[in-house]
Amino acid sequence: DELANPGQELILTSDPEQACGTVIESVLSSENKCFFLASMQISAAEHATSSVTSNTSTVLCLASQNNHKKSDLCSVQLLPLPYELLADI
C-alpha cells in the first residue's frame, strides 16, 4: 500500500543479505496497490514462484531502503508480463 522506489531491491527471505532484483518503475493504483516493473534474476523469480505453489517459507520481498531487517520487508506477488519477451534476449 505504498509506492516502491526505482532502485529499491528485491530479496528472497531465504537469502535476505543478497539482492535478487531491482525496481525499475512503479505506480500506485486507485485501490492503493503498488504495481512495479523490476529487473531480477530468472532463478529468483522461478524460486519465488515455486515457493508459492509448494507452500514453502521463502517469500519474495521488497527490501526497505535502509536495510534488510525482516521486520522491514514487504511481501511481493509476481504477475505475468502483459507482453511476451523474445527468446534470444
PDB file of N, CA, C and O in Angstrom:
ATOM      1  N   ASP A   1       0.810  -1.212   0.000  1.00  0.00           N
ATOM      2  CA  ASP A   1       0.000   0.000   0.000  1.00  0.00           C
ATOM      3  C   ASP A   1       0.847   1.267   0.000  1.00  0.00           C
ATOM      4  O   ASP A   1       0.349   2.341   0.336  1.00  0.00           O
ATOM      5  N   GLU A   2       2.117   1.156  -0.372  1.00  0.00           N
ATOM      6  CA  GLU A   2       2.945   2.341  -0.570  1.00  0.00           C
ATOM      7  C   GLU A   2       3.775   2.159  -1.825  1.00  0.00           C
ATOM      8  O   GLU A   2       3.970   1.036  -2.288  1.00  0.00           O
ATOM      9  N   LEU A   3       4.256   3.243  -2.368  1.00  0.00           N
ATOM     10  CA  LEU A   3       4.957   3.230  -3.643  1.00  0.00           C
ATOM     11  C   LEU A   3       6.377   2.692  -3.493  1.00  0.00           C
ATOM     12  O   LEU A   3       7.117   3.123  -2.609  1.00  0.00           O
ATOM     13  N   ALA A   4       6.754   1.751  -4.353  1.00  0.00           N
ATOM     14  CA  ALA A   4       8.135   1.269  -4.415  1.00  0.00           C
ATOM     15  C   ALA A   4       8.952   2.314  -5.167  1.00  0.00           C
ATOM     16  O   ALA A   4       8.431   3.012  -6.037  1.00  0.00           O
ATOM     17  N   ASN A   5      10.215   2.416  -4.832  1.00  0.00           N
ATOM     18  CA  ASN A   5      11.077   3.416  -5.453  1.00  0.00           C
ATOM     19  C   ASN A   5      12.031   2.785  -6.450  1.00  0.00           C
ATOM     20  O   ASN A   5      12.575   1.713  -6.185  1.00  0.00           O
ATOM     21  N   PRO A   6      12.249   3.430  -7.600  1.00  0.00           N
ATOM     22  CA  PRO A   6      13.253   2.915  -8.538  1.00  0.00           C
ATOM     23  C   PRO A   6      14.590   2.737  -7.818  1.00  0.00           C
ATOM     24  O   PRO A   6      15.036   3.615  -7.081  1.00  0.00           O
ATOM     25  N   GLY A   7      15.213   1.589  -8.046  1.00  0.00           N
ATOM     26  CA  GLY A   7      16.471   1.274  -7.375  1.00  0.00           C
ATOM     27  C   GLY A   7      16.297   0.456  -6.109  1.00  0.00           C
ATOM     28  O   GLY A   7      17.265  -0.105  -5.594  1.00  0.00           O
ATOM     29  N   GLN A   8      15.075   0.383  -5.604  1.00  0.00           N
ATOM     30  CA  GLN A   8      14.817  -0.413  -4.404  1.00  0.00           C
ATOM     31  C   GLN A   8      15.030  -1.892  -4.723  1.00  0.00           C
ATOM     32  O   GLN A   8      14.672  -2.349  -5.808  1.00  0.00           O
ATOM     33  N   GLU A   9      15.609  -2.639  -3.789  1.00  0.00           N
ATOM     34  CA  GLU A   9      15.982  -4.021  -4.046  1.00  0.00           C
ATOM     35  C   GLU A   9      14.881  -5.018  -3.705  1.00  0.00           C
ATOM     36  O   GLU A   9      14.065  -4.793  -2.811  1.00  0.00           O
ATOM     37  N   LEU A  10      14.882  -6.126  -4.442  1.00  0.00           N
ATOM     38  CA  LEU A  10      14.045  -7.285  -4.145  1.00  0.00           C
ATOM     39  C   LEU A  10      14.954  -8.351  -3.556  1.00  0.00           C
ATOM     40  O   LEU A  10      16.090  -8.523  -3.998  1.00  0.00           O
ATOM     41  N   ILE A  11      14.449  -9.063  -2.560  1.00  0.00           N
ATOM     42  CA  ILE A  11      15.217 -10.141  -1.953  1.00  0.00           C
ATOM     43  C   ILE A  11      14.303 -11.334  -1.699  1.00  0.00           C
ATOM     44  O   ILE A  11      13.081 -11.198  -1.644  1.00  0.00           O
ATOM     45  N   LEU A  12      14.912 -12.494  -1.548  1.00  0.00           N
ATOM     46  CA  LEU A  12      14.199 -13.684  -1.107  1.00  0.00           C
ATOM     47  C   LEU A  12      14.474 -13.838   0.384  1.00  0.00           C
ATOM     48  O   LEU A  12      15.607 -13.647   0.825  1.00  0.00           O
ATOM     49  N   THR A  13      13.448 -14.181   1.166  1.00  0.00           N
ATOM     50  CA  THR A  13      13.650 -14.318   2.609  1.00  0.00           C
ATOM     51  C   THR A  13      14.614 -15.443   2.953  1.00  0.00           C
ATOM     52  O   THR A  13      15.173 -15.458   4.049  1.00  0.00           O
ATOM     53  N   SER A  14      14.820 -16.382   2.040  1.00  0.00           N
ATOM     54  CA  SER A  14      15.785 -17.451   2.290  1.00  0.00           C
ATOM     55  C   SER A  14      17.230 -16.944   2.206  1.00  0.00           C
ATOM     56  O   SER A  14      18.140 -17.613   2.696  1.00  0.00           O
ATOM     57  N   ASP A  15      17.454 -15.781   1.598  1.00  0.00           N
ATOM     58  CA  ASP A  15      18.786 -15.182   1.492  1.00  0.00           C
ATOM     59  C   ASP A  15      18.657 -13.661   1.543  1.00  0.00           C
ATOM     60  O   ASP A  15      18.885 -12.989   0.537  1.00  0.00           O
ATOM     61  N   PRO A  16      18.292 -13.110   2.711  1.00  0.00           N
ATOM     62  CA  PRO A  16      17.995 -11.676   2.794  1.00  0.00           C
ATOM     63  C   PRO A  16      19.190 -10.751   2.631  1.00  0.00           C
ATOM     64  O   PRO A  16      19.012  -9.544   2.463  1.00  0.00           O
ATOM     65  N   GLU A  17      20.395 -11.284   2.677  1.00  0.00           N
ATOM     66  CA  GLU A  17      21.583 -10.444   2.522  1.00  0.00           C
ATOM     67  C   GLU A  17      21.935 -10.197   1.060  1.00  0.00           C
ATOM     68  O   GLU A  17      22.741  -9.315   0.764  1.00  0.00           O
ATOM     69  N   GLN A  18      21.343 -10.962   0.140  1.00  0.00           N
ATOM     70  CA  GLN A  18      21.682 -10.884  -1.282  1.00  0.00           C
ATOM     71  C   GLN A  18      20.485 -10.396  -2.089  1.00  0.00           C
ATOM     72  O   GLN A  18      19.455 -11.069  -2.129  1.00  0.00           O
ATOM     73  N   ALA A  19      20.601  -9.243  -2.727  1.00  0.00           N
ATOM     74  CA  ALA A  19      19.517  -8.748  -3.591  1.00  0.00           C
ATOM     75  C   ALA A  19      19.409  -9.633  -4.823  1.00  0.00           C
ATOM     76  O   ALA A  19      20.421 -10.074  -5.369  1.00  0.00           O
ATOM     77  N   CYS A  20      18.178  -9.894  -5.261  1.00  0.00           N
ATOM     78  CA  CYS A  20      17.959 -10.711  -6.459  1.00  0.00           C
ATOM     79  C   CYS A  20      17.265  -9.915  -7.558  1.00  0.00           C
ATOM     80  O   CYS A  20      16.995 -10.443  -8.637  1.00  0.00           O
ATOM     81  N   GLY A  21      16.978  -8.647  -7.283  1.00  0.00           N
ATOM     82  CA  GLY A  21      16.330  -7.811  -8.282  1.00  0.00           C
ATOM     83  C   GLY A  21      16.288  -6.360  -7.855  1.00  0.00           C
ATOM     84  O   GLY A  21      16.616  -6.015  -6.720  1.00  0.00           O
ATOM     85  N   THR A  22      15.873  -5.508  -8.802  1.00  0.00           N
ATOM     86  CA  THR A  22      15.813  -4.065  -8.565  1.00  0.00           C
ATOM     87  C   THR A  22      14.564  -3.490  -9.222  1.00  0.00           C
ATOM     88  O   THR A  22      14.243  -3.825 -10.362  1.00  0.00           O
ATOM     89  N   VAL A  23      13.864  -2.622  -8.497  1.00  0.00           N
ATOM     90  CA  VAL A  23      12.689  -1.931  -9.036  1.00  0.00           C
ATOM     91  C   VAL A  23      13.137  -0.940 -10.101  1.00  0.00           C
ATOM     92  O   VAL A  23      14.096  -0.192  -9.909  1.00  0.00           O
ATOM     93  N   ILE A  24      12.424  -0.946 -11.235  1.00  0.00           N
ATOM     94  CA  ILE A  24      12.734  -0.020 -12.322  1.00  0.00           C
ATOM     95  C   ILE A  24      11.749   1.150 -12.329  1.00  0.00           C
ATOM     96  O   ILE A  24      12.152   2.310 -12.416  1.00  0.00           O
ATOM     97  N   GLU A  25      10.463   0.837 -12.239  1.00  0.00           N
ATOM     98  CA  GLU A  25       9.405   1.855 -12.274  1.00  0.00           C
ATOM     99  C   GLU A  25       8.231   1.355 -11.462  1.00  0.00           C
ATOM    100  O   GLU A  25       8.004   0.147 -11.386  1.00  0.00           O
ATOM    101  N   SER A  26       7.475   2.265 -10.849  1.00  0.00           N
ATOM    102  CA  SER A  26       6.315   1.837 -10.062  1.00  0.00           C
ATOM    103  C   SER A  26       5.178   2.855 -10.173  1.00  0.00           C
ATOM    104  O   SER A  26       5.374   4.016 -10.531  1.00  0.00           O
ATOM    105  N   VAL A  27       3.990   2.364  -9.849  1.00  0.00           N
ATOM    106  CA  VAL A  27       2.796   3.204  -9.867  1.00  0.00           C
ATOM    107  C   VAL A  27       1.866   2.733  -8.754  1.00  0.00           C
ATOM    108  O   VAL A  27       1.818   1.542  -8.447  1.00  0.00           O
ATOM    109  N   LEU A  28       1.132   3.658  -8.152  1.00  0.00           N
ATOM    110  CA  LEU A  28       0.154   3.336  -7.120  1.00  0.00           C
ATOM    111  C   LEU A  28      -1.225   3.387  -7.761  1.00  0.00           C
ATOM    112  O   LEU A  28      -1.608   4.411  -8.326  1.00  0.00           O
ATOM    113  N   SER A  29      -1.985   2.279  -7.677  1.00  0.00           N
ATOM    114  CA  SER A  29      -3.308   2.217  -8.301  1.00  0.00           C
ATOM    115  C   SER A  29      -4.336   2.981  -7.469  1.00  0.00           C
ATOM    116  O   SER A  29      -4.051   3.415  -6.352  1.00  0.00           O
ATOM    117  N   SER A  30      -5.518   3.135  -8.021  1.00  0.00           N
ATOM    118  CA  SER A  30      -6.591   3.829  -7.306  1.00  0.00           C
ATOM    119  C   SER A  30      -7.044   3.045  -6.072  1.00  0.00           C
ATOM    120  O   SER A  30      -7.680   3.607  -5.181  1.00  0.00           O
ATOM    121  N   GLU A  31      -6.718   1.740  -6.016  1.00  0.00           N
ATOM    122  CA  GLU A  31      -7.041   0.911  -4.847  1.00  0.00           C
ATOM    123  C   GLU A  31      -5.892   0.893  -3.845  1.00  0.00           C
ATOM    124  O   GLU A  31      -5.880   0.057  -2.941  1.00  0.00           O
ATOM    125  N   ASN A  32      -4.928   1.797  -3.987  1.00  0.00           N
ATOM    126  CA  ASN A  32      -3.743   1.870  -3.124  1.00  0.00           C
ATOM    127  C   ASN A  32      -2.877   0.619  -3.185  1.00  0.00           C
ATOM    128  O   ASN A  32      -2.289   0.220  -2.179  1.00  0.00           O
ATOM    129  N   LYS A  33      -2.795   0.005  -4.347  1.00  0.00           N
ATOM    130  CA  LYS A  33      -1.893  -1.123  -4.560  1.00  0.00           C
ATOM    131  C   LYS A  33      -0.739  -0.643  -5.420  1.00  0.00           C
ATOM    132  O   LYS A  33      -0.926   0.084  -6.396  1.00  0.00           O
ATOM    133  N   CYS A  34       0.455  -1.063  -5.038  1.00  0.00           N
ATOM    134  CA  CYS A  34       1.645  -0.685  -5.797  1.00  0.00           C
ATOM    135  C   CYS A  34       1.943  -1.756  -6.837  1.00  0.00           C
ATOM    136  O   CYS A  34       2.057  -2.937  -6.509  1.00  0.00           O
ATOM    137  N   PHE A  35       2.068  -1.341  -8.084  1.00  0.00           N
ATOM    138  CA  PHE A  35       2.493  -2.225  -9.173  1.00  0.00           C
ATOM    139  C   PHE A  35       3.830  -1.694  -9.652  1.00  0.00           C
ATOM    140  O   PHE A  35       4.004  -0.486  -9.814  1.00  0.00           O
ATOM    141  N   PHE A  36       4.785  -2.605  -9.880  1.00  0.00           N
ATOM    142  CA  PHE A  36       6.073  -2.143 -10.361  1.00  0.00           C
ATOM    143  C   PHE A  36       6.709  -3.135 -11.311  1.00  0.00           C
ATOM    144  O   PHE A  36       6.434  -4.334 -11.278  1.00  0.00           O
ATOM    145  N   LEU A  37       7.566  -2.596 -12.156  1.00  0.00           N
ATOM    146  CA  LEU A  37       8.374  -3.382 -13.077  1.00  0.00           C
ATOM    147  C   LEU A  37       9.749  -3.496 -12.439  1.00  0.00           C
ATOM    148  O   LEU A  37      10.308  -2.507 -11.965  1.00  0.00           O
ATOM    149  N   ALA A  38      10.290  -4.713 -12.429  1.00  0.00           N
ATOM    150  CA  ALA A  38      11.603  -4.928 -11.833  1.00  0.00           C
ATOM    151  C   ALA A  38      12.448  -5.805 -12.734  1.00  0.00           C
ATOM    152  O   ALA A  38      11.933  -6.635 -13.483  1.00  0.00           O
ATOM    153  N   SER A  39      13.718  -5.613 -12.652  1.00  0.00           N
ATOM    154  CA  SER A  39      14.676  -6.492 -13.300  1.00  0.00           C
ATOM    155  C   SER A  39      15.161  -7.434 -12.216  1.00  0.00           C
ATOM    156  O   SER A  39      15.595  -6.992 -11.152  1.00  0.00           O
ATOM    157  N   MET A  40      15.090  -8.754 -12.485  1.00  0.00           N
ATOM    158  CA  MET A  40      15.533  -9.694 -11.460  1.00  0.00           C
ATOM    159  C   MET A  40      16.100 -10.962 -12.065  1.00  0.00           C
ATOM    160  O   MET A  40      15.893 -11.252 -13.243  1.00  0.00           O
ATOM    161  N   GLN A  41      16.809 -11.702 -11.256  1.00  0.00           N
ATOM    162  CA  GLN A  41      17.390 -12.961 -11.693  1.00  0.00           C
ATOM    163  C   GLN A  41      16.275 -13.948 -12.015  1.00  0.00           C
ATOM    164  O   GLN A  41      15.317 -14.079 -11.253  1.00  0.00           O
ATOM    165  N   ILE A  42      16.399 -14.642 -13.142  1.00  0.00           N
ATOM    166  CA  ILE A  42      15.390 -15.629 -13.546  1.00  0.00           C
ATOM    167  C   ILE A  42      15.261 -16.708 -12.488  1.00  0.00           C
ATOM    168  O   ILE A  42      14.149 -17.126 -12.168  1.00  0.00           O
ATOM    169  N   SER A  43      16.376 -17.165 -11.941  1.00  0.00           N
ATOM    170  CA  SER A  43      16.325 -18.228 -10.929  1.00  0.00           C
ATOM    171  C   SER A  43      15.575 -17.768  -9.680  1.00  0.00           C
ATOM    172  O   SER A  43      14.882 -18.571  -9.055  1.00  0.00           O
ATOM    173  N   ALA A  44      15.696 -16.506  -9.306  1.00  0.00           N
ATOM    174  CA  ALA A  44      14.982 -15.987  -8.139  1.00  0.00           C
ATOM    175  C   ALA A  44      13.484 -15.938  -8.414  1.00  0.00           C
ATOM    176  O   ALA A  44      12.678 -16.274  -7.546  1.00  0.00           O
ATOM    177  N   ALA A  45      13.110 -15.519  -9.622  1.00  0.00           N
ATOM    178  CA  ALA A  45      11.687 -15.489  -9.986  1.00  0.00           C
ATOM    179  C   ALA A  45      11.106 -16.897  -9.988  1.00  0.00           C
ATOM    180  O   ALA A  45       9.996 -17.116  -9.503  1.00  0.00           O
ATOM    181  N   GLU A  46      11.858 -17.851 -10.535  1.00  0.00           N
ATOM    182  CA  GLU A  46      11.393 -19.237 -10.548  1.00  0.00           C
ATOM    183  C   GLU A  46      11.284 -19.781  -9.136  1.00  0.00           C
ATOM    184  O   GLU A  46      10.330 -20.493  -8.822  1.00  0.00           O
ATOM    185  N   HIS A  47      12.252 -19.455  -8.274  1.00  0.00           N
ATOM    186  CA  HIS A  47      12.230 -19.928  -6.886  1.00  0.00           C
ATOM    187  C   HIS A  47      11.050 -19.326  -6.128  1.00  0.00           C
ATOM    188  O   HIS A  47      10.378 -20.023  -5.367  1.00  0.00           O
ATOM    189  N   ALA A  48      10.799 -18.040  -6.334  1.00  0.00           N
ATOM    190  CA  ALA A  48       9.667 -17.383  -5.663  1.00  0.00           C
ATOM    191  C   ALA A  48       8.346 -17.972  -6.131  1.00  0.00           C
ATOM    192  O   ALA A  48       7.439 -18.177  -5.324  1.00  0.00           O
ATOM    193  N   THR A  49       8.228 -18.247  -7.425  1.00  0.00           N
ATOM    194  CA  THR A  49       7.002 -18.830  -7.970  1.00  0.00           C
ATOM    195  C   THR A  49       6.800 -20.242  -7.446  1.00  0.00           C
ATOM    196  O   THR A  49       5.686 -20.611  -7.075  1.00  0.00           O
ATOM    197  N   SER A  50       7.876 -21.043  -7.411  1.00  0.00           N
ATOM    198  CA  SER A  50       7.739 -22.418  -6.927  1.00  0.00           C
ATOM    199  C   SER A  50       7.461 -22.450  -5.426  1.00  0.00           C
ATOM    200  O   SER A  50       6.805 -23.375  -4.946  1.00  0.00           O
ATOM    201  N   SER A  51       7.943 -21.468  -4.680  1.00  0.00           N
ATOM    202  CA  SER A  51       7.671 -21.410  -3.245  1.00  0.00           C
ATOM    203  C   SER A  51       6.195 -21.179  -2.964  1.00  0.00           C
ATOM    204  O   SER A  51       5.642 -21.725  -2.009  1.00  0.00           O
ATOM    205  N   VAL A  52       5.563 -20.370  -3.798  1.00  0.00           N
ATOM    206  CA  VAL A  52       4.132 -20.106  -3.635  1.00  0.00           C
ATOM    207  C   VAL A  52       3.329 -21.373  -3.905  1.00  0.00           C
ATOM    208  O   VAL A  52       2.404 -21.690  -3.157  1.00  0.00           O
ATOM    209  N   THR A  53       3.669 -22.096  -4.960  1.00  0.00           N
ATOM    210  CA  THR A  53       2.906 -23.292  -5.318  1.00  0.00           C
ATOM    211  C   THR A  53       3.195 -24.474  -4.399  1.00  0.00           C
ATOM    212  O   THR A  53       2.356 -25.362  -4.253  1.00  0.00           O
ATOM    213  N   SER A  54       4.385 -24.494  -3.771  1.00  0.00           N
ATOM    214  CA  SER A  54       4.716 -25.613  -2.884  1.00  0.00           C
ATOM    215  C   SER A  54       4.546 -25.266  -1.410  1.00  0.00           C
ATOM    216  O   SER A  54       4.844 -26.087  -0.543  1.00  0.00           O
ATOM    217  N   ASN A  55       4.070 -24.059  -1.119  1.00  0.00           N
ATOM    218  CA  ASN A  55       3.826 -23.605   0.255  1.00  0.00           C
ATOM    219  C   ASN A  55       5.070 -23.634   1.141  1.00  0.00           C
ATOM    220  O   ASN A  55       4.968 -23.935   2.330  1.00  0.00           O
ATOM    221  N   THR A  56       6.235 -23.327   0.586  1.00  0.00           N
ATOM    222  CA  THR A  56       7.438 -23.231   1.401  1.00  0.00           C
ATOM    223  C   THR A  56       7.519 -21.838   2.010  1.00  0.00           C
ATOM    224  O   THR A  56       6.727 -20.957   1.671  1.00  0.00           O
ATOM    225  N   SER A  57       8.466 -21.645   2.897  1.00  0.00           N
ATOM    226  CA  SER A  57       8.522 -20.390   3.640  1.00  0.00           C
ATOM    227  C   SER A  57       9.306 -19.276   2.943  1.00  0.00           C
ATOM    228  O   SER A  57       9.346 -18.157   3.455  1.00  0.00           O
ATOM    229  N   THR A  58       9.925 -19.542   1.804  1.00  0.00           N
ATOM    230  CA  THR A  58      10.659 -18.495   1.087  1.00  0.00           C
ATOM    231  C   THR A  58       9.675 -17.557   0.406  1.00  0.00           C
ATOM    232  O   THR A  58       8.762 -17.994  -0.295  1.00  0.00           O
ATOM    233  N   VAL A  59       9.872 -16.274   0.620  1.00  0.00           N
ATOM    234  CA  VAL A  59       8.977 -15.262   0.065  1.00  0.00           C
ATOM    235  C   VAL A  59       9.815 -14.208  -0.647  1.00  0.00           C
ATOM    236  O   VAL A  59      10.895 -13.845  -0.183  1.00  0.00           O
ATOM    237  N   LEU A  60       9.309 -13.720  -1.776  1.00  0.00           N
ATOM    238  CA  LEU A  60       9.938 -12.605  -2.477  1.00  0.00           C
ATOM    239  C   LEU A  60       9.471 -11.326  -1.802  1.00  0.00           C
ATOM    240  O   LEU A  60       8.273 -11.125  -1.600  1.00  0.00           O
ATOM    241  N   CYS A  61      10.417 -10.461  -1.452  1.00  0.00           N
ATOM    242  CA  CYS A  61      10.090  -9.246  -0.708  1.00  0.00           C
ATOM    243  C   CYS A  61      10.745  -8.021  -1.313  1.00  0.00           C
ATOM    244  O   CYS A  61      11.767  -8.101  -1.993  1.00  0.00           O
ATOM    245  N   LEU A  62      10.124  -6.892  -1.043  1.00  0.00           N
ATOM    246  CA  LEU A  62      10.678  -5.594  -1.368  1.00  0.00           C
ATOM    247  C   LEU A  62      11.413  -5.136  -0.118  1.00  0.00           C
ATOM    248  O   LEU A  62      10.790  -4.944   0.927  1.00  0.00           O
ATOM    249  N   ALA A  63      12.718  -4.959  -0.205  1.00  0.00           N
ATOM    250  CA  ALA A  63      13.509  -4.556   0.962  1.00  0.00           C
ATOM    251  C   ALA A  63      13.265  -3.089   1.278  1.00  0.00           C
ATOM    252  O   ALA A  63      12.940  -2.292   0.397  1.00  0.00           O
ATOM    253  N   SER A  64      13.428  -2.749   2.539  1.00  0.00           N
ATOM    254  CA  SER A  64      13.330  -1.339   2.909  1.00  0.00           C
ATOM    255  C   SER A  64      14.516  -0.606   2.297  1.00  0.00           C
ATOM    256  O   SER A  64      15.512  -1.229   1.928  1.00  0.00           O
ATOM    257  N   GLN A  65      14.416   0.681   2.191  1.00  0.00           N
ATOM    258  CA  GLN A  65      15.509   1.463   1.611  1.00  0.00           C
ATOM    259  C   GLN A  65      16.733   1.492   2.518  1.00  0.00           C
ATOM    260  O   GLN A  65      17.853   1.682   2.043  1.00  0.00           O
ATOM    261  N   ASN A  66      16.525   1.303   3.830  1.00  0.00           N
ATOM    262  CA  ASN A  66      17.622   1.460   4.781  1.00  0.00           C
ATOM    263  C   ASN A  66      18.412   0.186   5.041  1.00  0.00           C
ATOM    264  O   ASN A  66      19.633   0.230   5.194  1.00  0.00           O
ATOM    265  N   ASN A  67      17.713  -0.963   5.092  1.00  0.00           N
ATOM    266  CA  ASN A  67      18.402  -2.206   5.429  1.00  0.00           C
ATOM    267  C   ASN A  67      17.521  -3.383   5.042  1.00  0.00           C
ATOM    268  O   ASN A  67      16.464  -3.202   4.436  1.00  0.00           O
ATOM    269  N   HIS A  68      17.948  -4.572   5.387  1.00  0.00           N
ATOM    270  CA  HIS A  68      17.205  -5.773   5.039  1.00  0.00           C
ATOM    271  C   HIS A  68      16.686  -6.492   6.275  1.00  0.00           C
ATOM    272  O   HIS A  68      16.601  -7.720   6.271  1.00  0.00           O
ATOM    273  N   LYS A  69      16.338  -5.768   7.330  1.00  0.00           N
ATOM    274  CA  LYS A  69      15.797  -6.429   8.510  1.00  0.00           C
ATOM    275  C   LYS A  69      14.450  -7.048   8.164  1.00  0.00           C
ATOM    276  O   LYS A  69      13.639  -6.433   7.472  1.00  0.00           O
ATOM    277  N   LYS A  70      14.209  -8.273   8.648  1.00  0.00           N
ATOM    278  CA  LYS A  70      12.983  -8.973   8.303  1.00  0.00           C
ATOM    279  C   LYS A  70      11.737  -8.181   8.681  1.00  0.00           C
ATOM    280  O   LYS A  70      10.713  -8.296   8.008  1.00  0.00           O
ATOM    281  N   SER A  71      11.800  -7.382   9.740  1.00  0.00           N
ATOM    282  CA  SER A  71      10.635  -6.607  10.161  1.00  0.00           C
ATOM    283  C   SER A  71      10.291  -5.502   9.173  1.00  0.00           C
ATOM    284  O   SER A  71       9.176  -4.981   9.189  1.00  0.00           O
ATOM    285  N   ASP A  72      11.248  -5.139   8.308  1.00  0.00           N
ATOM    286  CA  ASP A  72      11.035  -4.052   7.348  1.00  0.00           C
ATOM    287  C   ASP A  72      10.669  -4.545   5.951  1.00  0.00           C
ATOM    288  O   ASP A  72      10.540  -3.736   5.032  1.00  0.00           O
ATOM    289  N   LEU A  73      10.499  -5.858   5.772  1.00  0.00           N
ATOM    290  CA  LEU A  73      10.245  -6.409   4.447  1.00  0.00           C
ATOM    291  C   LEU A  73       8.767  -6.360   4.089  1.00  0.00           C
ATOM    292  O   LEU A  73       7.897  -6.472   4.952  1.00  0.00           O
ATOM    293  N   CYS A  74       8.508  -6.194   2.824  1.00  0.00           N
ATOM    294  CA  CYS A  74       7.151  -6.159   2.300  1.00  0.00           C
ATOM    295  C   CYS A  74       7.014  -7.249   1.246  1.00  0.00           C
ATOM    296  O   CYS A  74       7.762  -7.257   0.267  1.00  0.00           O
ATOM    297  N   SER A  75       6.077  -8.161   1.429  1.00  0.00           N
ATOM    298  CA  SER A  75       5.898  -9.285   0.513  1.00  0.00           C
ATOM    299  C   SER A  75       5.454  -8.810  -0.870  1.00  0.00           C
ATOM    300  O   SER A  75       4.686  -7.857  -1.002  1.00  0.00           O
ATOM    301  N   VAL A  76       5.959  -9.501  -1.899  1.00  0.00           N
ATOM    302  CA  VAL A  76       5.694  -9.153  -3.297  1.00  0.00           C
ATOM    303  C   VAL A  76       5.062 -10.335  -4.009  1.00  0.00           C
ATOM    304  O   VAL A  76       5.461 -11.479  -3.790  1.00  0.00           O
ATOM    305  N   GLN A  77       4.087 -10.070  -4.852  1.00  0.00           N
ATOM    306  CA  GLN A  77       3.463 -11.107  -5.674  1.00  0.00           C
ATOM    307  C   GLN A  77       3.875 -10.898  -7.120  1.00  0.00           C
ATOM    308  O   GLN A  77       3.717  -9.805  -7.663  1.00  0.00           O
ATOM    309  N   LEU A  78       4.408 -11.953  -7.749  1.00  0.00           N
ATOM    310  CA  LEU A  78       4.788 -11.859  -9.160  1.00  0.00           C
ATOM    311  C   LEU A  78       3.546 -11.963 -10.040  1.00  0.00           C
ATOM    312  O   LEU A  78       2.670 -12.797  -9.807  1.00  0.00           O
ATOM    313  N   LEU A  79       3.486 -11.113 -11.043  1.00  0.00           N
ATOM    314  CA  LEU A  79       2.412 -11.149 -12.030  1.00  0.00           C
ATOM    315  C   LEU A  79       3.030 -11.352 -13.403  1.00  0.00           C
ATOM    316  O   LEU A  79       4.166 -10.938 -13.633  1.00  0.00           O
ATOM    317  N   PRO A  80       2.310 -11.979 -14.314  1.00  0.00           N
ATOM    318  CA  PRO A  80       2.869 -12.159 -15.661  1.00  0.00           C
ATOM    319  C   PRO A  80       2.961 -10.822 -16.389  1.00  0.00           C
ATOM    320  O   PRO A  80       2.177  -9.905 -16.144  1.00  0.00           O
ATOM    321  N   LEU A  81       3.935 -10.735 -17.288  1.00  0.00           N
ATOM    322  CA  LEU A  81       4.047  -9.534 -18.119  1.00  0.00           C
ATOM    323  C   LEU A  81       2.859  -9.468 -19.074  1.00  0.00           C
ATOM    324  O   LEU A  81       2.356 -10.508 -19.498  1.00  0.00           O
ATOM    325  N   PRO A  82       2.407  -8.284 -19.415  1.00  0.00           N
ATOM    326  CA  PRO A  82       1.285  -8.154 -20.361  1.00  0.00           C
ATOM    327  C   PRO A  82       1.731  -8.293 -21.816  1.00  0.00           C
ATOM    328  O   PRO A  82       0.963  -8.005 -22.733  1.00  0.00           O
ATOM    329  N   TYR A  83       2.969  -8.732 -22.025  1.00  0.00           N
ATOM    330  CA  TYR A  83       3.519  -8.927 -23.365  1.00  0.00           C
ATOM    331  C   TYR A  83       4.548 -10.048 -23.280  1.00  0.00           C
ATOM    332  O   TYR A  83       4.984 -10.416 -22.189  1.00  0.00           O
ATOM    333  N   GLU A  84       4.933 -10.589 -24.433  1.00  0.00           N
ATOM    334  CA  GLU A  84       5.927 -11.669 -24.453  1.00  0.00           C
ATOM    335  C   GLU A  84       7.314 -11.121 -24.693  1.00  0.00           C
ATOM    336  O   GLU A  84       7.497 -10.136 -25.408  1.00  0.00           O
ATOM    337  N   LEU A  85       8.300 -11.782 -24.078  1.00  0.00           N
ATOM    338  CA  LEU A  85       9.699 -11.424 -24.317  1.00  0.00           C
ATOM    339  C   LEU A  85      10.244 -12.295 -25.443  1.00  0.00           C
ATOM    340  O   LEU A  85       9.822 -13.438 -25.621  1.00  0.00           O
ATOM    341  N   LEU A  86      11.177 -11.747 -26.191  1.00  0.00           N
ATOM    342  CA  LEU A  86      11.835 -12.532 -27.220  1.00  0.00           C
ATOM    343  C   LEU A  86      12.723 -13.579 -26.571  1.00  0.00           C
ATOM    344  O   LEU A  86      13.342 -13.308 -25.542  1.00  0.00           O
ATOM    345  N   ALA A  87      12.796 -14.749 -27.141  1.00  0.00           N
ATOM    346  CA  ALA A  87      13.552 -15.857 -26.550  1.00  0.00           C
ATOM    347  C   ALA A  87      15.053 -15.614 -26.567  1.00  0.00           C
ATOM    348  O   ALA A  87      15.767 -16.176 -25.736  1.00  0.00           O
ATOM    349  N   ASP A  88      15.559 -14.794 -27.489  1.00  0.00           N
ATOM    350  CA  ASP A  88      17.010 -14.621 -27.610  1.00  0.00           C
ATOM    351  C   ASP A  88      17.563 -13.455 -26.817  1.00  0.00           C
ATOM    352  O   ASP A  88      18.731 -13.107 -26.989  1.00  0.00           O
ATOM    353  N   ILE A  89      16.775 -12.845 -25.962  1.00  0.00           N
ATOM    354  CA  ILE A  89      17.260 -11.713 -25.169  1.00  0.00           C
ATOM    355  C   ILE A  89      17.828 -12.207 -23.862  1.00  0.00           C
ATOM    356  O   ILE A  89      18.290 -11.408 -23.048  1.00  0.00           O
TER     357      ILE A  89
END
